[in-house]
Amino acid sequence: MESVKQEIKQLCEQFRLGGIYPGLDTALQDAEKENTGYAAFTLKLLRAEADHRSRRDEAKPRAIRICSSIGNTKVLDRDLDFEEPYESRGSRTVL
């Protein structure tokens, strides 16, 4: 079972599913106790990932969510006050 958990951890890291692995032990124990089917178990893991991403996205500064892509160059506004006209805002940083 430990090798299976290790592979799940590696795949979660590979696919950047940071919300699944932390609760995997609990989810497995609950599934065994409740005799949960595969679909319900998968749904529980996917909900954990969705919750994790939702919390992570809420924590990001607004400027990062509004970041735009121009070709291969990322442009990020430094100024978080987006109510001003574009011309009067601060300079932009090219990443």
Contact map, one row per residue, 1 for C-alpha under 8 A:
11111000000000000000000000000000000000000000000000000000000000000000000000000000000000000000000
11111100000000000000000000000000000000000000000000000000000000000000000000000000000000000000000
11111110000000000000000000000000000000000000000000000000000000000000000000000000000000000000000
11111111000000000000000000000000000000000000000000000000000000000000000000000000000000000000000
11111111100000000000000000000000000000000000000000000000000000000000000000000000000000000000000
01111111110000000000000000000000000000000000000000000000000000000000000000000000000000000000000
00111111111000000000000000000000000000000000000000000000000000000000000000000000000000000000000
00011111111100000000100000000000000000000000000000000000000000000000000000000000000000000000000
00001111111110000000100000000000000000000000000000000000000000000000000000000000000000000000000
00000111111111000000000000000000000000000000000000000000000000000000000000000000000000000000000
00000011111111100000000000000000000000000000000000000000000000000000000000000000000000000000000
00000001111111111101100000000000000000000000000000000000000000000000000000000000000000000000000
00000000111111111100000000000000000000000000000000000000000000000000000000000000000000000000000
00000000011111111000000000000000000000000000000000000000000000000000000000000000000000000000000
00000000001111111000000000000000000000000000000000000000000000000000000000000000000000000000000
00000000000111111100000000000000000000000000000000000000000000000000000000000000000000000000000
00000000000111111111100000000000000000000000000010000000000000000000000000000000000000000000000
00000000000110011111110000000000000000000000000010010000000000000000000000000000000000000000000
00000000000000001111111000000000000000000000000111111000000000000000000000000000000000000000000
00000000000100001111111100000000000000000000110110000000000000000000000000000000000000000000000
00000001100100001111111100000000000000000000000000000000000000000000000000000000000000000000000
00000000000000000111111110000000000000000000000000000000000000000000000000000000000000000000000
00000000000000000011111111100000000000000000000100000000000000000000000000000000000000000000000
00000000000000000001111111110000000000000000100000000000000000000000000000000000000000000000000
00000000000000000000011111111000000000000000000000000000000000000000000000000000000000000000000
00000000000000000000001111111100000000000000000000000000000000000000000000000000000000000000000
00000000000000000000001111111110000000001001100000000000000000000000000000000000000000000000000
00000000000000000000000111111111000000000000000000000000000000000000000000000000000000000000000
00000000000000000000000011111111100000000000000000000000000000000000000000000000000000000000000
00000000000000000000000001111111110100000000000000000000000000000000000000000000000000000000000
00000000000000000000000000111111111110001000000000000000000000000000000000000000000000000000000
00000000000000000000000000011111111100000000000000000000000000000000000000000000000000000000000
00000000000000000000000000001111111100000000000000000000000000000000000000000000000000000000000
00000000000000000000000000000111111100000000000000000000000000000000000000000000000000000000000
00000000000000000000000000000011111110000000000000000000000000000000000000000000000000000000000
00000000000000000000000000000111111111011000000000000000000000000000000000000000000000000000000
00000000000000000000000000000010001111111000000000000000000000000000000000000000000000000000000
00000000000000000000000000000000000111111100000000000000000000000000000000000000000000000000000
00000000000000000000000000000000000011111110000000000000000000000000000000000000000000000000000
00000000000000000000000000000000000111111111000000000000000000000000000000000000000000000000000
00000000000000000000000000100010000111111111100000000000000000000000000000000000000000000000000
00000000000000000000000000000000000001111111110000000000000000000000000000000000000000000000000
00000000000000000000000000000000000000111111111000000000000000000000000000000000000000000000000
00000000000000000000000000100000000000011111111100000000000000000000000000000000000000000000000
00000000000000000001000100100000000000001111111110000000000000000000000000000000000000000000000
00000000000000000001000000000000000000000111111111000000000000000000000000000000000000000000000
00000000000000000000000000000000000000000011111111100000000000000000000000000000000000000000000
00000000000000000011001000000000000000000001111111110000000000000000000000000000000000000000000
00000000000000001111000000000000000000000000111111111000000000000000000000000000000000000000000
00000000000000000010000000000000000000000000011111111100000000000000000000000000000000000000000
00000000000000000010000000000000000000000000001111111110000000000000000000000000000000000000000
00000000000000000110000000000000000000000000000111111111000000000000000000000000000000000000000
00000000000000000010000000000000000000000000000011111111100000000000000000000000000000000000000
00000000000000000000000000000000000000000000000001111111110000000000000000000000000000000000000
00000000000000000000000000000000000000000000000000111111111000000000000000000000000000000000000
00000000000000000000000000000000000000000000000000011111111100000000000000000000000000000000000
00000000000000000000000000000000000000000000000000001111111100000000000000000000000000000000000
00000000000000000000000000000000000000000000000000000111111100000000000000000000000000000000000
00000000000000000000000000000000000000000000000000000011111110000000000000000000000000000000000
00000000000000000000000000000000000000000000000000000001111111011000000000000000000000000000000
00000000000000000000000000000000000000000000000000000000001111111000000000000000000000000000000
00000000000000000000000000000000000000000000000000000000000111111100000000000001000000000000000
00000000000000000000000000000000000000000000000000000000000011111110000000011111000000000000000
00000000000000000000000000000000000000000000000000000000000111111110000000010000000000000000000
00000000000000000000000000000000000000000000000000000000000111111110000000000000000000000000000
00000000000000000000000000000000000000000000000000000000000001111111000000010000000000000000000
00000000000000000000000000000000000000000000000000000000000000111111100001111000000000000000000
00000000000000000000000000000000000000000000000000000000000000000111110001110000000000000000000
00000000000000000000000000000000000000000000000000000000000000000011111111100000000000000000000
00000000000000000000000000000000000000000000000000000000000000000001111111100000000000000000000
00000000000000000000000000000000000000000000000000000000000000000000111111000000000000000000000
00000000000000000000000000000000000000000000000000000000000000000000111111000000000000000000000
00000000000000000000000000000000000000000000000000000000000000000000111111100000000000000000011
00000000000000000000000000000000000000000000000000000000000000000011111111110000000000000000011
00000000000000000000000000000000000000000000000000000000000000000011110011111000000000000001111
00000000000000000000000000000000000000000000000000000000000000110111000001111100000000000001111
00000000000000000000000000000000000000000000000000000000000000100010000000111111000000000111100
00000000000000000000000000000000000000000000000000000000000000100000000000011111000000000111100
00000000000000000000000000000000000000000000000000000000000000100000000000001111110000001100000
00000000000000000000000000000000000000000000000000000000000001100000000000001111110000000000000
00000000000000000000000000000000000000000000000000000000000000000000000000000011111100000000000
00000000000000000000000000000000000000000000000000000000000000000000000000000011111111000000000
00000000000000000000000000000000000000000000000000000000000000000000000000000000111110000000000
00000000000000000000000000000000000000000000000000000000000000000000000000000000111111011000000
00000000000000000000000000000000000000000000000000000000000000000000000000000000011111111000000
00000000000000000000000000000000000000000000000000000000000000000000000000000000010111111000000
00000000000000000000000000000000000000000000000000000000000000000000000000000000000011111000000
00000000000000000000000000000000000000000000000000000000000000000000000000000000000111111100000
00000000000000000000000000000000000000000000000000000000000000000000000000000010000111111110000
00000000000000000000000000000000000000000000000000000000000000000000000000001110000000011111000
00000000000000000000000000000000000000000000000000000000000000000000000000001100000000001111100
00000000000000000000000000000000000000000000000000000000000000000000000000111100000000000111110
00000000000000000000000000000000000000000000000000000000000000000000000000111100000000000011111
00000000000000000000000000000000000000000000000000000000000000000000000011110000000000000001111
00000000000000000000000000000000000000000000000000000000000000000000000011110000000000000000111
